[in-house]
Amino acid sequence: MIPLAARRQFIVANTRLQSPPHTPELTLHLADEVTPIWRMTEEALAEIGVPPPFWAFAWAGGQALARHVLDRPDVVSGKAVVDFASGSGIVGIAAMQAGATRVLAADIDPFCGEALSLNATANGVAVDYTDADLLDAPPPPWADVILAGDICYEKPLADRVMAWLAEARAAGATVLIGDPGRSYFPREGLVKLAEYQVPTTRELEDQEVKKTAVWTLP
């Protein structure tokens, strides 16, 4: 495992502070290109086949969900929030700026904790972090709201996450999901709250602007 200080140095050296196009209020350490940082991440971990550095990009689903929270602060204001599969932390940071009392960002990628720390500091907020796989246990009973952006890009993961989110909703939590039309996103049984045209790049997506919706479990 790479020491925290080395992870932080890697992130600072291979990203730059910039504002995602759909959330100009936020500033994040983001990469400009996928392939170079992916290769450098593999070298840093001294292995091949590491997960893509999702933390280094502001994906369309996360941008839409962050935009929704910033525009509708009542969704999270005064509430305890989980940012599931947090990546860069864009959604959790937006939730804190919108008035959440607490945000726990959860992601199993070993770089996400340091990326979140850097990004939270850049935006003047504090966000808690865990690298535990939340899917291995019931949803935390203290969570009033669970936010999940871009979680349905692989079928086995999508099935597990949606079942876990349904369990959270049954226990009383509000569940919001940001999704740009991923193949394994199950639209049945969900309610669309908003739709956004999210600028992105051909580096990340098949279109330069992705129609991205925010959904909730009723």
C-alpha positions as CSV (number, residue, x, y, z in Angstrom):
1,M,0.0,0.0,0.0
2,I,1.4,3.4,-1.0
3,P,1.8,5.8,2.0
4,L,-0.8,8.6,2.3
5,A,1.9,11.3,1.7
6,A,3.0,9.6,-1.6
7,R,-0.6,9.3,-2.8
8,R,-1.1,13.0,-2.1
9,Q,2.1,13.9,-3.9
10,F,1.0,11.8,-6.9
11,I,-2.4,13.5,-7.1
12,V,-0.9,17.0,-6.9
13,A,1.7,16.2,-9.5
14,N,-0.7,14.6,-12.0
15,T,-3.8,16.8,-11.8
16,R,-4.6,20.5,-11.7
17,L,-7.1,22.6,-9.8
18,Q,-10.0,23.3,-12.1
19,S,-13.8,23.8,-12.0
20,P,-16.0,21.1,-13.6
21,P,-18.1,22.8,-16.3
22,H,-21.5,22.0,-14.7
23,T,-20.5,23.0,-11.2
24,P,-18.3,26.1,-11.6
25,E,-18.7,26.9,-7.9
26,L,-16.5,23.9,-7.1
27,T,-12.7,23.5,-7.6
28,L,-11.2,20.0,-7.8
29,H,-7.9,18.4,-8.5
30,L,-8.7,16.8,-11.9
31,A,-6.7,15.2,-14.7
32,D,-7.0,16.4,-18.3
33,E,-6.5,13.0,-20.0
34,V,-7.4,9.5,-19.1
35,T,-4.5,7.4,-20.5
36,P,-1.5,9.2,-19.0
37,I,-2.7,9.2,-15.4
38,W,-4.0,5.7,-15.7
39,R,-0.5,4.5,-16.7
40,M,1.1,6.6,-14.0
41,T,-1.3,5.1,-11.4
42,E,-0.3,1.6,-12.5
43,E,3.4,2.5,-12.2
44,A,2.8,4.1,-8.8
45,L,1.1,0.9,-7.6
46,A,3.7,-1.3,-9.2
47,E,1.1,-3.5,-10.8
48,I,-1.0,-3.9,-13.9
49,G,-4.7,-4.0,-14.0
50,V,-5.5,-1.4,-11.3
51,P,-8.9,0.2,-11.4
52,P,-9.3,3.3,-13.6
53,P,-8.5,6.5,-11.6
54,F,-12.2,7.5,-11.4
55,W,-11.2,10.0,-8.6
56,A,-9.3,12.1,-11.2
57,F,-12.4,13.1,-13.3
58,A,-15.7,14.8,-12.8
59,W,-18.1,12.2,-14.4
60,A,-21.4,13.3,-15.8
61,G,-23.5,11.6,-13.2
62,G,-21.6,13.1,-10.4
63,Q,-21.7,16.6,-11.9
64,A,-25.5,16.4,-12.4
65,L,-26.1,15.2,-8.9
66,A,-23.8,17.9,-7.5
67,R,-25.6,20.5,-9.5
68,H,-29.0,19.3,-8.3
69,V,-27.8,19.4,-4.6
70,L,-26.4,22.9,-5.1
71,D,-29.6,24.1,-6.7
72,R,-31.9,22.3,-4.3
73,P,-30.1,22.6,-0.9
74,D,-33.3,21.6,0.9
75,V,-32.5,18.0,-0.2
76,V,-29.5,17.9,2.2
77,S,-29.6,20.9,4.4
78,G,-29.5,20.0,8.1
79,K,-29.1,16.3,7.2
80,A,-26.6,13.5,7.5
81,V,-25.5,12.3,4.0
82,V,-23.6,9.4,2.5
83,D,-21.8,10.1,-0.8
84,F,-21.5,6.5,-2.2
85,A,-18.7,5.7,-4.6
86,S,-17.4,9.2,-4.1
87,G,-14.5,9.4,-6.5
88,S,-13.3,13.0,-6.5
89,G,-15.8,13.8,-3.8
90,I,-17.7,16.3,-6.0
91,V,-21.1,15.2,-4.7
92,G,-20.2,15.1,-1.0
93,I,-18.5,18.5,-1.3
94,A,-21.6,20.0,-2.9
95,A,-23.7,18.5,-0.2
96,M,-21.6,20.2,2.5
97,Q,-21.7,23.5,0.7
98,A,-25.5,23.1,0.5
99,G,-25.8,22.8,4.3
100,A,-25.5,19.1,5.2
101,T,-24.6,18.6,8.8
102,R,-22.3,15.7,8.0
103,V,-21.1,13.9,4.9
104,L,-19.4,10.5,4.8
105,A,-17.8,9.9,1.4
106,A,-17.2,6.2,0.7
107,D,-15.0,4.7,-2.0
108,I,-12.8,1.6,-2.0
109,D,-10.1,3.1,-4.4
110,P,-7.0,3.7,-2.3
111,F,-6.4,7.2,-3.8
112,C,-9.9,8.5,-3.1
113,G,-9.3,9.5,0.5
114,E,-6.4,11.8,-0.4
115,A,-8.2,13.1,-3.4
116,L,-11.2,13.9,-1.3
117,S,-9.0,15.6,1.4
118,L,-7.4,17.8,-1.2
119,N,-10.6,18.7,-2.9
120,A,-12.5,19.3,0.4
121,T,-9.8,21.7,1.5
122,A,-9.8,23.5,-1.8
123,N,-13.5,24.2,-1.3
124,G,-13.4,25.1,2.4
125,V,-15.4,22.2,3.7
126,A,-14.8,19.0,5.8
127,V,-16.0,15.6,4.6
128,D,-15.5,12.3,6.4
129,Y,-14.2,9.4,4.4
130,T,-14.2,5.6,4.6
131,D,-12.5,3.0,2.3
132,A,-14.8,0.3,3.6
133,D,-17.1,-1.4,1.1
134,L,-20.5,-0.2,2.3
135,L,-22.2,-2.9,0.3
136,D,-20.9,-5.5,2.7
137,A,-23.2,-4.2,5.5
138,P,-26.7,-2.7,5.8
139,P,-26.9,1.0,4.9
140,P,-25.9,3.1,7.9
141,P,-29.0,3.8,10.0
142,W,-27.9,7.4,10.7
143,A,-27.9,8.4,7.0
144,D,-30.8,10.7,6.1
145,V,-29.8,11.0,2.5
146,I,-27.7,8.7,0.2
147,L,-26.3,10.2,-3.0
148,A,-24.8,8.0,-5.7
149,G,-23.4,9.3,-9.0
150,D,-22.4,7.1,-12.0
151,I,-22.8,3.7,-10.3
152,C,-24.2,1.6,-13.1
153,Y,-21.3,1.1,-15.5
154,E,-20.9,-2.6,-14.7
155,K,-23.9,-5.0,-14.3
156,P,-22.8,-7.0,-11.1
157,L,-22.0,-3.7,-9.3
158,A,-25.2,-2.1,-10.5
159,D,-27.3,-4.9,-9.2
160,R,-25.6,-4.9,-5.8
161,V,-25.8,-1.1,-5.5
162,M,-29.4,-0.8,-6.5
163,A,-30.4,-3.6,-4.0
164,W,-28.5,-1.8,-1.3
165,L,-30.0,1.6,-2.1
166,A,-33.5,0.0,-2.1
167,E,-32.7,-1.3,1.4
168,A,-31.7,2.2,2.5
169,R,-34.9,3.7,1.0
170,A,-37.0,1.1,2.8
171,A,-35.3,2.1,6.1
172,G,-36.4,5.7,5.5
173,A,-33.4,7.3,3.8
174,T,-33.8,9.6,0.7
175,V,-31.9,8.2,-2.2
176,L,-30.7,10.2,-5.2
177,I,-28.9,8.8,-8.2
178,G,-27.1,10.7,-11.0
179,D,-26.9,8.7,-14.2
180,P,-26.1,9.7,-17.8
181,G,-27.8,6.7,-19.4
182,R,-25.4,3.9,-18.4
183,S,-26.2,0.5,-19.9
184,Y,-27.1,-1.1,-16.6
185,F,-29.1,1.6,-15.1
186,P,-32.6,0.3,-14.2
187,R,-35.1,3.1,-14.9
188,E,-38.0,1.0,-13.8
189,G,-39.2,1.8,-10.3
190,L,-37.5,5.2,-10.2
191,V,-38.7,8.7,-10.4
192,K,-36.8,11.3,-12.5
193,L,-36.3,14.6,-10.6
194,A,-34.3,16.6,-13.0
195,E,-32.4,16.4,-16.3
196,Y,-29.2,18.3,-17.3
197,Q,-27.1,18.7,-20.3
198,V,-23.6,18.1,-18.8
199,P,-20.5,19.2,-20.8
200,T,-17.9,16.5,-20.8
201,T,-15.1,15.3,-23.2
202,R,-14.5,12.6,-25.7
203,E,-11.8,11.4,-23.3
204,L,-14.5,10.2,-20.9
205,E,-17.7,9.8,-22.9
206,D,-19.1,9.1,-26.4
207,Q,-20.5,12.7,-26.6
208,E,-19.2,16.1,-25.7
209,V,-22.5,16.9,-23.9
210,K,-24.3,14.1,-22.0
211,K,-27.9,14.2,-21.1
212,T,-27.8,13.2,-17.5
213,A,-30.7,12.7,-15.1
214,V,-31.1,12.7,-11.3
215,W,-33.4,10.0,-10.1
216,T,-34.9,9.0,-6.8
217,L,-36.3,5.9,-5.3
218,P,-40.0,6.7,-4.4
